[in-house]
Amino acid sequence: MKSKPFVRGLTTKLKKKKGRKLSSTTWLSRQLNDPYVREAGVRGYKSRAAFKLIEMDDRFQFLRQGLRVVDLGAAPGGWTQVALERVGTNGKVISLDKQEEWDGVPGAVCIKMDFTFDSAIEELLKASNGTVDIVLSDMAASSTGHAKTDHLRIMGLAEHAWDFASQILSPKGVFICKVLQGGAEDTLLKEIKKSFVNVKHVKPPSSRKDSSEMYLFAEGFKKL
């Protein structure tokens, strides 16, 4: 299933406002003129991040009708929306997020829970009625501004996501998680490579050029 072409718009100039910091002005200007932000609004997606999943699926075609998908750290829900569209009414999407204010996504089974809790696996298996075909994670820890610390934090999330996925994925399943430039740490990458037929790092076109984020894409899970 290929994505629709973008609806392009004109550049928006941000009016100067007294007291606004330069960093805030820069961020607002980028948001207003970002075609992915604009297109997310047109299509009703909860975030521009939806297009990262769309682009990866257009390339690898892993979100197929009838599959069972888990979205970890799902809020605000852009990836969940895309997964719902692509697995269809015969599929199932289960979203987990610990944010109390998260409203969930209509059509998905939404669980408000920290997925690192021991009870999360049990809750997930109950909701899915067994193992699942795909585990997605677009999680990123809040930036500290210190590159080494940020890398360690996001890799910690990736390791937790992999530990979770390894317990619930069905044979031939797919695992996708966010990492930072340079890819997954050697230890994690070696472990994942042993468990999948095909593993690679991907940077979708919608991922901002100045961002160090990448995605680890693994398909063909081998239940050891």
Secondary structure as GFF3:
##gff-version 3
##sequence-region A 1 224
A	DSSP	alpha_helix	22	32	.	.	.	ID=ss1
A	DSSP	alpha_helix	35	43	.	.	.	ID=ss2
A	DSSP	alpha_helix	50	60	.	.	.	ID=ss3
A	DSSP	beta_strand	68	72	.	.	.	ID=ss4
A	DSSP	alpha_helix	78	87	.	.	.	ID=ss5
A	DSSP	beta_strand	92	97	.	.	.	ID=ss6
A	DSSP	beta_strand	109	112	.	.	.	ID=ss7
A	DSSP	alpha_helix	119	128	.	.	.	ID=ss8
A	DSSP	beta_strand	132	137	.	.	.	ID=ss9
A	DSSP	alpha_helix	147	168	.	.	.	ID=ss10
A	DSSP	beta_strand	169	180	.	.	.	ID=ss11
A	DSSP	alpha_helix	186	195	.	.	.	ID=ss12
A	DSSP	beta_strand	196	202	.	.	.	ID=ss13
A	DSSP	beta_strand	213	221	.	.	.	ID=ss14
###
